[in-house]
Amino acid sequence: MKKYSTQKGFVKYVVIFIVLVVLIAMFNIDVGAIIESDLVQSVYHYIKVILSFIYDAFVKVIGQLPTNGGDMATSTATST
């Protein structure tokens, strides 16, 4: 039986990260200035608002679930 390695994806991402760091260093790109720019900050704020809305909706739905361990069968059987 052939075993598949789960490390292939991790190594690929490490290599990509190293290549990106080398390219940033070669082209002398100021990452701090890019992150602090108004455009990036407005996009970050927009994404943060959307994720906050999704999280709040998720918490609201979770709060409406039965509190007996999540077993829907026992919650309907005990309520009748």
DSSP file (Angstrom, degrees, kcal/mol; ACC not computed):
  #  RESIDUE AA STRUCTURE BP1 BP2  ACC     N-H-->O    O-->H-N    N-H-->O    O-->H-N    TCO  KAPPA ALPHA  PHI   PSI    X-CA   Y-CA   Z-CA
    1    1 A M              0   0    0      0, 0.0     2,-0.4     0, 0.0     0, 0.0   0.000 360.0 360.0 360.0 135.4    0.0    0.0    0.0
    2    2 A K        -     0   0    0      1,-0.0     2,-0.4     2,-0.0     0, 0.0  -0.715 360.0-145.8 -91.2 129.9    1.4    3.4   -1.0
    3    3 A K        -     0   0    0     -2,-0.4     2,-0.4     0, 0.0    -1,-0.0  -0.784   9.9-142.0 -95.0 136.9    1.5    6.1    1.7
    4    4 A Y        -     0   0    0     -2,-0.4     2,-0.3     2,-0.0    -2,-0.0  -0.815  16.3-127.0 -98.5 136.5    0.9    9.7    0.6
    5    5 A S        -     0   0    0     -2,-0.4     3,-0.4     1,-0.1    -1,-0.0  -0.635  11.8-162.3 -83.4 136.2    2.9   12.4    2.2
    6    6 A T  S    S+     0   0    0     -2,-0.3     4,-0.5     1,-0.2     3,-0.2   0.400  81.1  77.2 -93.0   1.6    1.0   15.3    3.7
    7    7 A Q     >  +     0   0    0      1,-0.2     4,-2.4     2,-0.1     5,-0.2   0.565  68.4  85.8 -88.8  -9.3    4.2   17.4    3.8
    8    8 A K  H  > S+     0   0    0     -3,-0.4     4,-2.0     1,-0.2    -1,-0.2   0.915  91.8  45.7 -59.8 -45.0    4.2   18.3    0.0
    9    9 A G  H  > S+     0   0    0     -3,-0.2     4,-2.0     2,-0.2    -1,-0.2   0.889 112.2  51.1 -66.7 -39.1    1.8   21.3    0.4
   10   10 A F  H  > S+     0   0    0     -4,-0.5     4,-2.0     2,-0.2    -2,-0.2   0.929 111.1  47.1 -64.6 -45.6    3.7   22.6    3.4
   11   11 A V  H  X S+     0   0    0     -4,-2.4     4,-2.4     1,-0.2    -1,-0.2   0.888 109.9  54.8 -64.1 -38.9    7.1   22.5    1.7
   12   12 A K  H  X S+     0   0    0     -4,-2.0     4,-2.3    -5,-0.2    -1,-0.2   0.919 109.3  46.8 -60.5 -43.8    5.6   24.1   -1.4
   13   13 A Y  H  X S+     0   0    0     -4,-2.0     4,-2.3     2,-0.2    -1,-0.2   0.855 110.3  52.6 -69.4 -34.0    4.3   27.1    0.7
   14   14 A V  H  X S+     0   0    0     -4,-2.0     4,-2.3     2,-0.2    -1,-0.2   0.922 110.7  47.8 -65.2 -43.2    7.7   27.4    2.5
   15   15 A V  H  X S+     0   0    0     -4,-2.4     4,-2.5     2,-0.2    -2,-0.2   0.917 111.8  49.7 -64.3 -43.4    9.5   27.6   -0.9
   16   16 A I  H  X S+     0   0    0     -4,-2.3     4,-2.4     1,-0.2    -1,-0.2   0.915 110.6  50.6 -61.0 -42.7    7.0   30.1   -2.2
   17   17 A F  H  X S+     0   0    0     -4,-2.3     4,-2.3     2,-0.2    -2,-0.2   0.916 110.7  48.5 -61.7 -43.7    7.4   32.3    0.9
   18   18 A I  H  X S+     0   0    0     -4,-2.3     4,-2.3     1,-0.2    -1,-0.2   0.907 111.1  50.3 -64.3 -41.6   11.2   32.2    0.5
   19   19 A V  H  X S+     0   0    0     -4,-2.5     4,-2.5     1,-0.2    -1,-0.2   0.911 110.7  49.8 -63.1 -42.0   11.0   33.2   -3.1
   20   20 A L  H  X S+     0   0    0     -4,-2.4     4,-2.5     2,-0.2    -2,-0.2   0.905 110.1  50.1 -63.3 -41.5    8.7   36.1   -2.3
   21   21 A V  H  X S+     0   0    0     -4,-2.3     4,-2.2     2,-0.2    -1,-0.2   0.909 111.7  48.5 -63.6 -41.4   11.0   37.3    0.4
   22   22 A V  H  X S+     0   0    0     -4,-2.3     4,-2.5     2,-0.2    -2,-0.2   0.913 111.8  49.0 -65.2 -42.5   14.0   37.2   -2.0
   23   23 A L  H  X S+     0   0    0     -4,-2.5     4,-2.3     2,-0.2    -2,-0.2   0.907 110.6  50.3 -64.3 -41.3   12.0   39.0   -4.7
   24   24 A I  H  <>S+     0   0    0     -4,-2.5     5,-1.9     1,-0.2     4,-0.4   0.911 113.0  46.9 -62.4 -41.2   11.0   41.7   -2.2
   25   25 A A  H ><5S+     0   0    0     -4,-2.2     3,-0.6    -5,-0.2    -2,-0.2   0.894 111.3  51.7 -67.5 -39.3   14.6   42.1   -1.1
   26   26 A M  H 3<5S+     0   0    0     -4,-2.5    -2,-0.2     1,-0.2    -1,-0.2   0.905 115.0  40.4 -64.9 -42.2   15.9   42.2   -4.7
   27   27 A F  T 3<5S-     0   0    0     -4,-2.3    -1,-0.2    -5,-0.2    -2,-0.2   0.402 105.8-127.7 -90.3   3.4   13.5   44.9   -5.8
   28   28 A N  T < 5 +     0   0    0     -3,-0.6     2,-0.4    -4,-0.4    -3,-0.2   0.917  40.6 179.7  52.9  51.6   13.9   46.9   -2.5
   29   29 A I      < -     0   0    0     -5,-1.9     2,-1.1    -6,-0.1    -1,-0.2  -0.711  27.5-136.7 -88.2 130.9   10.1   47.1   -1.9
   30   30 A D     >  -     0   0    0     -2,-0.4     4,-1.5     1,-0.2     3,-0.2  -0.745  21.6-177.6 -89.2  97.1    9.0   48.8    1.3
   31   31 A V  H  > S+     0   0    0     -2,-1.1     4,-2.5     1,-0.2     5,-0.2   0.858  79.1  59.0 -65.1 -36.5    6.3   46.5    2.6
   32   32 A G  H  > S+     0   0    0      1,-0.2     4,-2.0     2,-0.2    -1,-0.2   0.892 104.7  49.6 -60.7 -40.8    5.5   48.8    5.5
   33   33 A A  H  4 S+     0   0    0     -3,-0.2     4,-0.5     2,-0.2    -1,-0.2   0.867 110.9  50.4 -67.0 -35.5    4.6   51.7    3.2
   34   34 A I  H >< S+     0   0    0     -4,-1.5     3,-1.0     1,-0.2     6,-0.3   0.929 111.7  47.1 -67.1 -44.3    2.3   49.4    1.2
   35   35 A I  H 3< S+     0   0    0     -4,-2.5    -2,-0.2     1,-0.2    -1,-0.2   0.858 112.5  49.8 -66.5 -34.5    0.5   48.2    4.3
   36   36 A E  T 3< S+     0   0    0     -4,-2.0    -1,-0.2    -5,-0.2    -2,-0.2   0.491  85.7 116.0 -83.5  -2.9    0.1   51.7    5.6
   37   37 A S  S <> S-     0   0    0     -3,-1.0     4,-2.1    -4,-0.5     5,-0.2  -0.275  75.7-119.3 -67.2 154.8   -1.3   53.1    2.3
   38   38 A D  H  > S+     0   0    0      1,-0.2     4,-2.3     2,-0.2     5,-0.2   0.865 110.7  54.8 -63.1 -37.8   -4.9   54.4    2.3
   39   39 A L  H  > S+     0   0    0      2,-0.2     4,-2.2     1,-0.2    -1,-0.2   0.942 110.3  44.1 -63.3 -48.2   -6.0   51.9   -0.3
   40   40 A V  H  > S+     0   0    0     -6,-0.3     4,-2.6     1,-0.2    -1,-0.2   0.892 113.5  51.8 -65.4 -39.4   -4.8   48.9    1.7
   41   41 A Q  H  X S+     0   0    0     -4,-2.1     4,-2.3     2,-0.2    -1,-0.2   0.889 110.1  48.4 -65.2 -39.0   -6.2   50.2    4.9
   42   42 A S  H  X S+     0   0    0     -4,-2.3     4,-2.2     2,-0.2    -2,-0.2   0.894 113.0  47.5 -69.3 -38.5   -9.7   50.8    3.3
   43   43 A V  H  X S+     0   0    0     -4,-2.2     4,-2.5     2,-0.2     5,-0.2   0.915 111.9  50.9 -66.6 -41.7   -9.7   47.3    1.9
   44   44 A Y  H  X S+     0   0    0     -4,-2.6     4,-2.4     1,-0.2    -2,-0.2   0.914 110.9  48.5 -59.9 -43.7   -8.6   45.9    5.2
   45   45 A H  H  X S+     0   0    0     -4,-2.3     4,-2.2     2,-0.2    -1,-0.2   0.910 110.8  51.0 -63.7 -42.2  -11.4   47.8    7.0
   46   46 A Y  H  X S+     0   0    0     -4,-2.2     4,-2.0     2,-0.2    -2,-0.2   0.923 112.4  45.6 -61.1 -46.3  -14.0   46.6    4.4
   47   47 A I  H  X S+     0   0    0     -4,-2.5     4,-2.7     1,-0.2     5,-0.2   0.885 111.1  54.0 -64.8 -39.3  -12.9   42.9    4.8
   48   48 A K  H  X S+     0   0    0     -4,-2.4     4,-2.0    -5,-0.2    -2,-0.2   0.889 108.7  48.5 -63.4 -39.6  -13.0   43.4    8.6
   49   49 A V  H  X S+     0   0    0     -4,-2.2     4,-2.1     2,-0.2    -1,-0.2   0.910 112.4  48.2 -66.4 -42.8  -16.6   44.7    8.6
   50   50 A I  H  X S+     0   0    0     -4,-2.0     4,-2.4     2,-0.2    -2,-0.2   0.933 113.1  47.0 -64.6 -46.1  -17.7   41.8    6.3
   51   51 A L  H  X S+     0   0    0     -4,-2.7     4,-2.6     1,-0.2    -1,-0.2   0.864 110.9  52.9 -64.9 -35.3  -16.0   39.2    8.5
   52   52 A S  H  X S+     0   0    0     -4,-2.0     4,-2.6    -5,-0.2    -1,-0.2   0.904 109.2  49.1 -65.2 -41.1  -17.5   40.8   11.6
   53   53 A F  H  X S+     0   0    0     -4,-2.1     4,-2.2     2,-0.2    -2,-0.2   0.923 112.6  47.4 -62.6 -45.1  -21.0   40.6   10.1
   54   54 A I  H  X S+     0   0    0     -4,-2.4     4,-2.3     2,-0.2    -2,-0.2   0.917 112.8  49.3 -63.3 -43.5  -20.5   36.9    9.2
   55   55 A Y  H  X S+     0   0    0     -4,-2.6     4,-2.7     2,-0.2     5,-0.2   0.920 110.7  49.6 -62.8 -44.5  -19.2   36.1   12.6
   56   56 A D  H  X S+     0   0    0     -4,-2.6     4,-2.1     1,-0.2    -1,-0.2   0.901 111.8  48.5 -62.4 -40.6  -22.1   37.9   14.4
   57   57 A A  H  X S+     0   0    0     -4,-2.2     4,-2.0     2,-0.2    -1,-0.2   0.899 111.7  50.2 -65.2 -39.9  -24.6   36.0   12.2
   58   58 A F  H  X S+     0   0    0     -4,-2.3     4,-2.6     2,-0.2    -2,-0.2   0.919 110.9  48.2 -64.0 -44.7  -22.8   32.7   13.0
   59   59 A V  H  X S+     0   0    0     -4,-2.7     4,-2.2     1,-0.2    -1,-0.2   0.877 109.9  53.3 -64.4 -37.3  -22.9   33.4   16.7
   60   60 A K  H  X S+     0   0    0     -4,-2.1     4,-0.7    -5,-0.2    -1,-0.2   0.906 111.3  45.4 -64.4 -41.4  -26.6   34.3   16.5
   61   61 A V  H >< S+     0   0    0     -4,-2.0     3,-0.9     1,-0.2     4,-0.4   0.913 112.5  50.7 -68.4 -42.8  -27.4   31.0   14.8
   62   62 A I  H >< S+     0   0    0     -4,-2.6     3,-1.4     1,-0.3    -2,-0.2   0.872 105.0  58.1 -62.8 -36.8  -25.3   29.0   17.2
   63   63 A G  H 3< S+     0   0    0     -4,-2.2    -1,-0.3     1,-0.3    -2,-0.2   0.725 101.6  56.0 -65.9 -20.8  -27.0   30.7   20.1
   64   64 A Q  T << S+     0   0    0     -3,-0.9    -1,-0.3    -4,-0.7    -2,-0.2   0.505  86.5 101.7 -89.7  -5.3  -30.4   29.4   18.8
   65   65 A L  S <  S-     0   0    0     -3,-1.4    -3,-0.0    -4,-0.4     7,-0.0  -0.410  87.2 -91.2 -75.5 155.5  -29.3   25.7   18.8
   66   66 A P        -     0   0    0      0, 0.0     4,-0.3     0, 0.0     3,-0.2  -0.331  28.3-138.6 -64.3 150.1  -30.4   23.5   21.7
   67   67 A T  S    S+     0   0    0      1,-0.2    -2,-0.0     2,-0.1    -4,-0.0   0.152  76.6  98.9 -99.9  19.2  -28.0   23.3   24.6
   68   68 A N  S    S-     0   0    0      3,-0.1     3,-0.4     1,-0.1    -1,-0.2  -0.084 117.0 -70.4 -96.6  35.8  -28.1   19.6   25.3
   69   69 A G  S    S-     0   0    0     -3,-0.2    -2,-0.1     1,-0.2     3,-0.1   0.520  80.1 -75.9  91.4   5.9  -24.9   18.8   23.5
   70   70 A G  S    S+     0   0    0     -4,-0.3     2,-1.0     1,-0.2    -1,-0.2   0.580  84.9 145.0  83.7  10.1  -26.3   19.5   20.0
   71   71 A D     >  -     0   0    0     -3,-0.4     4,-1.4     1,-0.2    -1,-0.2  -0.715  28.2-171.6 -85.5 105.3  -28.3   16.2   19.7
   72   72 A M  H  > S+     0   0    0     -2,-1.0     4,-1.6     1,-0.2     5,-0.2   0.810  78.5  61.3 -68.0 -30.0  -31.4   17.3   17.8
   73   73 A A  H  > S+     0   0    0      1,-0.2     4,-1.7     2,-0.2    -1,-0.2   0.912 107.0  43.4 -65.9 -42.7  -33.2   14.0   18.3
   74   74 A T  H  > S+     0   0    0      1,-0.2     4,-2.0     2,-0.2    -1,-0.2   0.806 109.3  57.7 -75.0 -27.3  -33.3   14.2   22.1
   75   75 A S  H  X S+     0   0    0     -4,-1.4     4,-0.7     1,-0.2    -1,-0.2   0.873 111.6  40.8 -71.7 -33.6  -34.3   17.9   22.0
   76   76 A T  H  X S+     0   0    0     -4,-1.6     4,-0.5     2,-0.2    -2,-0.2   0.820 114.4  53.0 -79.7 -30.1  -37.4   17.1   19.9
   77   77 A A  H >< S+     0   0    0     -4,-1.7     3,-0.5     1,-0.2    -2,-0.2   0.868 110.9  45.7 -73.0 -35.2  -38.2   14.0   21.9
   78   78 A T  H 3< S+     0   0    0     -4,-2.0    -1,-0.2     1,-0.2    -2,-0.2   0.699 104.8  62.0 -80.9 -18.0  -38.1   15.7   25.3
   79   79 A S  H 3<        0   0    0     -4,-0.7    -1,-0.2     1,-0.2    -2,-0.2   0.631 360.0 360.0 -84.4 -10.9  -40.2   18.7   24.2
   80   80 A T    <<        0   0    0     -3,-0.5    -1,-0.2    -4,-0.5    -2,-0.1   0.455 360.0 360.0 -96.7 360.0  -43.3   16.7   23.4
